[in-house]
Every structure is written in C-alpha cells, then in structure tokens.
C-alpha cells in the first residue's frame, strides 16, 4: 500500500502545536509508536516538540513505583514515550483542583503536586477519564515532526475530542481516533496490525 498516494498534505498547513493529537499511520513499525496516539504538550525552546503517547499501557502500576501507596495497586501506568522513561507524568481534567497544573489542551492539564495527587487517588478510587499516569515522554527535534507528518508517519488532528482523551487504550483507542479523522483516513482501518496477515 502506498500511503503517500492516499493522503496529500500541503506543507504550508502542517504546523503541529500544543494540544494537537498525532495518530500513527497503520504501518509505522516502531516499538514505542506503533498504532499510537500522542498529545503534543508543547513546542520546546529549540522549536522541537514534546508530547505523551496516550494509549500504550504498561504492566506497571502506581504501587509498583510507590510500594507504600496501597491505593495505587490497580492504577495502570502508560508509556509516554522513550525519553526519560523513569520520569513520571500525569494528565488530568481537574485544573481547578490541582495547584501547579498547566493546560495543554482545552480541559486537559499536565502536572500537580504529588501530595495532592495521592490525596485525590486515596479518596476517589475511580479516576478513569479524570487522570492518567505516564512514564517517559516523546520528543522531536526542530523540523522532525513536521517532516514525519508530511511523509505520512502521522496524521494530525488539531481539534481532538477532549471528553474521552483519558479513556481507552491500545488498538481500540487508536481506531477511535482514526475514525475521527474522517473519510480520507478510512483506509487506515483496514490495514492489519501485522502486515503478514494481509
């Protein structure tokens, strides 16, 4: 399948920015990014990009990271990307509750004080859709992400749905976001996750 022929992108309108979603093309065969969806957190000081992969669940829980935190035993940790894989991040929808939060997309925030997070988790066992934890982040140097988008490694959604951005995982999450890209991307959904099955 020639993905270049499926979708044409005008380089003048490819301008990834904070709050945009990146959806990996179906044949991207890279361990961290295969069938992934990433949220751009910011354009860094070198004009590269920093983001978090949203849908790659790990076998790690919060209690694995903080053994004394009993309330964390059933809370999954996701792989945010290959950079600084021992660094913990949190996305959440409660910017008015957590001091030190930064809005990265409408209604979606990054960061908070650890004590406030622990208190909230201890008192609210159901955090699905409200917060999600990540180890590591994803980074692109200046011009890299635009180039990858133009070469169809990623589709860019500048207006992602915010209501369920912290729900779902793995391939089902990816498929949901591909469907939201519209009719031009429907062909992505019929590409098998393993090309050998085609």
C-alpha positions in Angstrom: 0.0 0.0 0.0 1.4 3.4 -1.0 0.3 5.7 1.9 1.8 8.7 0.0 -0.9 8.3 -2.6 -3.7 8.0 -0.1 -3.3 11.4 1.6 -1.8 14.6 0.3 -0.6 17.2 2.7 0.1 20.8 2.0 3.3 21.7 3.9 2.0 25.2 4.4 -0.7 24.0 6.7 1.3 21.4 8.7 2.0 23.2 11.9 1.9 20.9 14.9 1.1 22.8 18.1 0.3 22.3 21.8 -3.0 20.4 22.2 -2.9 18.6 18.8 -3.2 14.8 18.6 -0.8 12.7 16.5 -2.2 9.4 15.1 0.4 7.0 13.8 -0.1 5.6 10.3 -1.1 1.9 10.4 2.2 0.5 9.1 4.5 2.5 11.4 6.6 -0.3 12.8 8.4 1.4 15.7 8.1 -0.2 19.2 7.0 3.0 21.0 4.8 4.4 18.3 3.2 1.5 16.5 -0.6 2.3 16.4 -0.1 5.1 18.9 -1.8 8.3 19.6 0.2 11.2 21.1 -0.7 14.5 22.6 1.6 17.4 21.9 2.4 19.1 25.2 4.5 22.0 23.9 6.9 23.3 21.4 10.2 23.5 23.3 12.8 26.2 23.4 14.6 24.8 20.4 11.4 24.6 18.5 11.2 20.9 18.7 8.1 19.2 20.2 7.4 17.4 23.4 4.4 15.0 23.8 3.0 12.0 25.6 1.8 8.8 23.9 -1.7 8.3 25.4 -2.7 4.7 24.6 0.3 2.4 25.4 -0.5 0.7 28.7 2.4 -0.9 30.6 2.2 -3.8 33.2 3.4 -1.3 35.8 1.0 0.2 38.4 1.4 3.2 40.6 2.1 0.8 43.6 5.0 -0.7 41.7 6.5 2.8 41.6 5.5 3.7 45.1 5.3 0.5 47.1 3.7 2.1 50.2 0.9 3.6 48.1 -1.8 0.9 48.5 -4.4 2.9 46.6 -2.2 2.7 43.5 -2.3 -1.0 43.1 -5.0 -1.0 40.4 -4.0 2.2 38.7 -2.2 1.5 35.4 0.8 3.4 34.2 1.2 4.2 30.5 4.3 4.6 28.3 4.5 8.3 27.5 7.5 7.7 25.2 11.1 6.6 25.0 12.7 9.8 26.6 13.5 9.8 30.3 11.5 6.6 30.8 11.9 6.8 34.6 10.2 10.2 34.8 6.5 10.2 35.8 3.9 12.5 34.2 0.2 12.9 34.8 -2.5 14.3 32.6 -5.8 15.2 34.2 -9.1 17.1 33.7 -9.0 18.9 37.0 -7.0 22.0 36.6 -9.1 23.9 39.1 -8.3 21.3 41.8 -4.6 20.8 41.4 -2.2 23.7 42.1 0.7 23.9 39.6 -1.3 22.5 36.7 -0.7 23.7 33.1 -3.5 23.4 30.5 -2.2 21.6 27.4 -5.5 21.2 25.5 -9.0 22.5 26.3 -9.9 20.9 29.6 -6.7 18.7 29.8 -3.9 19.6 32.1 -0.4 18.3 33.0 1.2 18.4 36.4 0.3 18.7 40.0 1.9 18.3 43.5 2.5 14.7 44.4 0.8 15.1 47.8 -2.4 16.4 46.2 -2.4 13.6 43.7 -2.0 11.0 46.4 -4.8 12.6 48.4 -7.2 12.6 45.5 -6.4 9.0 44.5 -6.8 7.8 48.1 -10.3 9.4 48.3 -11.5 8.7 44.7 -10.9 5.2 43.6 -12.5 5.7 40.2 -10.1 8.0 38.3 -11.0 6.7 34.8 -11.2 9.6 32.4 -10.0 12.1 35.1 -6.3 11.3 35.3 -3.7 9.1 33.6 -0.1 8.4 34.5 2.8 8.0 32.2 6.5 7.0 32.3 8.7 8.9 29.9 7.8 11.3 27.1 8.2 11.7 23.4 10.4 14.3 21.8 11.1 15.5 18.3 13.9 18.0 17.3 13.2 21.1 15.3 11.5 20.2 12.0 11.4 16.5 12.7 7.7 16.2 13.5 6.6 18.3 10.5 8.7 16.1 8.3 7.2 12.9 9.7 3.7 14.3 9.2 4.5 15.3 5.6 5.8 11.8 5.0 2.6 10.4 6.4 4.1 8.7 9.5 1.5 10.7 11.5 -1.9 12.2 10.9 -2.5 15.4 12.7 -5.8 16.2 14.5 -5.8 19.9 15.6 -9.3 19.6 17.2 -9.3 16.4 19.2 -12.3 15.3 21.3 -11.5 16.1 24.9 -14.3 14.2 26.7 -12.6 10.8 26.3 -8.9 11.7 25.8 -8.0 9.8 29.0 -10.2 6.8 28.4 -9.4 3.6 26.4 -6.1 2.0 25.4 -4.1 0.2 22.8 -5.6 -0.5 19.3 -9.2 0.4 20.2 -8.0 3.9 21.2 -6.1 4.2 18.0 -9.0 3.1 15.9 -11.4 5.6 17.6 -9.0 8.4 16.8 -8.5 7.3 13.2 -12.3 7.3 12.8 -12.4 10.9 14.0 -10.0 11.9 11.3 -12.8 11.4 8.7 -13.4 9.7 5.4 -10.0 10.3 3.9 -8.4 8.1 6.6 -10.9 5.2 6.5 -8.4 3.0 4.5 -6.1 3.0 7.6 -8.7 1.0 9.5 -8.5 -2.0 7.1 -4.7 -2.3 7.3 -3.9 -5.3 9.6 -1.8 -4.6 12.6 0.6 -7.3 11.3 1.2 -6.9 7.5 1.9 -10.6 7.3 -1.8 -11.2 7.9 -2.7 -9.3 4.7 
